[in-house]
């Protein structure tokens, strides 16, 4: 039986990536050594870092003046590094989910934090609009895609202060105007590589403006100056990221994958709306994520939730149980998930409807 991987993260990767990483675990670039044991200072691995950085810049059309960093610590470390490096006295945040709220909590350690708006009142089921952002804030932080709740900011905001974005779960899923951001960061384990790698795209001229002493390891300038080699980088995940970016370029880049992603999401949302058993958790179409599709059982069928999840699992659907804070189901349909998997899930939904409705 085929397995269809809808896990929210770590999540599905392209077969191209898995096959090439598996080969490199055995023999990296003909060195006779594994990617897991070769020195990060070797010319072979330095070439991997350079190629990965270059493909980041090419595929996202990153302008001059920005640096691409490959770090450890996960996106959660960036929740502290952002205010540590950028907040002089005040910052502004948009609260759209669990990860945004965690970033807000960390920022409070470094100065005044203004929560511009929050959708917590409706269990984060929408993206707040009509934002009034304080002009005297040092930066404005957003989380573009919310894996738990299935909401997404799909357009690049125009703001009059440095814009910071956690793009952990939608990086490379759509074209991004990087010039509108001061920092874009994220964990790689959704659309890029195995867990362990954190990417940071940072505009150099926003750095060095705070008075506080920044520990060497947490200063972005350290990693820029050392080419992400101040300490040993997560070598295997970086190599995996390179394979994913090669795959993405080969299929037409970010514009091409965005079209595919929209088609997958549209097909699944239409089935949820058609099927009498289910209802989407995000009412406004413009707020719906194209990466994480969330639904619950229609109120007259709530008792069937476990039955459906068990039924879907038996049919090869993996990782579709919704987060405990939402319930229901969640299909994470990241870049590497093929249309066949979405169609298979829809078949399961329709089959269950025929049995129960």
Buried (B, 14 or more C-beta within 10 A) or exposed (E): EEEBBBBBBBBBBBEBBBEBBEEBBEEBBEBEBBBEEBEBEBEBBBEBBEBBBEBBBEBBEBEEEBBBBBBBBBBBBBBBBBBBBBBBEBBBBBBBBBBBBBBBEBBEEBBBBBBBBBBBEEEBBBBBEEBEBBEEBBBBBBBBBBBBBBBBBBEBBEBEBBBBBBBBBBBBBBBBEBEBBBBBBBBBBBBBBBBBBBBBBBBEEBBEEBEEEBEEBBBBBBBBEEBBBBEEBBBBBBBBBBBBBBBBBEEEBBEEBBEBBBEBBBBBBEBBEEBEBBBBBBEEEEBBBBBBBBBBBBEEBEEBBEBBBEBBBEBBBBBBBBBEEBBBBBBBBBBBBBEEBBBBBBEBBBEBBEEEE
